[in-house]
Amino acid sequence: ISTSMQNAAGRRVALGSLLYKLIGLLLIIPVLHPLVDWMDSLSFSPQELVIGFHLLYNTARCLIMLPTVKPMGRLCNSLLPERERDNGQIRPRHLDASALETPSLALANAARETLRLGDIVDNLLEAMLGALRGTQAALPQQVRALGEDAEALYSAIKLYLAQMTREDLSEHDNRRWAEIIELAVNLKLACDLIERMLRKVQQQKTSQRRAFSQMGLEELTGLQEQLLANLRLGLSVFLSADPESARLLLREKRRFRAQERRLAHAHVSRLQRKVVQSIETSSIHLELIADMKRLNSLFCSSAYVVLGGSDTGGLMLDSVPDEAPLP
């Protein structure tokens, strides 16, 4: 179960190990009772008998099964073949070349594909949340695949939009073209940033073997959940161009910005109290908060496009600079 997200080669290793253990179990069951009676007659402690049996059983099983490795490999290959993918990447679904003659239709196609790119960012954020909580399995393989998918979709969207001559577009279509390419760029930047964040978390947990304090972990996961909600709201604003939703998004951006400053201050307070886990993870903790702040700005950019054209007063909601002190 734990290898379900790995590639086919990783799953085949786990399957082969499981099958060998089941075969060994079937071989030892018929002689189990005589073996126990014989072990009871030996002058060793129960602990020594358990350790000795475990060592001898696994050594014997390994020697007996060793000649069958190649047949077992062929069996596992047939049960878990490689999954066919297009160069390991997903393909665009909506970028119909024939629609380029109709700009409004082509832009709608590009917008739909950009939302798919947003779904990949959503999946990466979910993976990040799982990594923080320690519930994410096979993280490197999953992240690598999602990163490749994001790169493929971003390149396809960019090339599709590049085939449209902007001089021939109406003013409205020109604005929509710019909005789509800006969001696609922001989502690709977000993918790259999240991948770096995930590598930091994995390195901190594996090579450095350090864990966040309980309070620090709750703060980071709470901020991550808020970030995920802002991404989804930002994609909704991009799709609907609803001014009220855009104003809500800017309010959420302000709330997120105030929250990340409070959490940074709370972390520094724990350092002053000399909480050991906070001291050990201080650098990565503050780096993750700063990275989340940058991600939030990328996700909320669609609100400015919606409000900039029809409701410039709405932009005052976000007029306080990022560096403004908390009241």
PyMOL commands that set and color helices and strands:
alter all, ss='L'
color gray80, all
select helices_A, chain A and resi 8-40+46-79+97-101+103-133+139-162+166-168+171-206+214-240+243-272+276-280+282-299+302-310+312-318
alter helices_A, ss='H'
color red, helices_A
deselect
rebuild
show_as cartoon
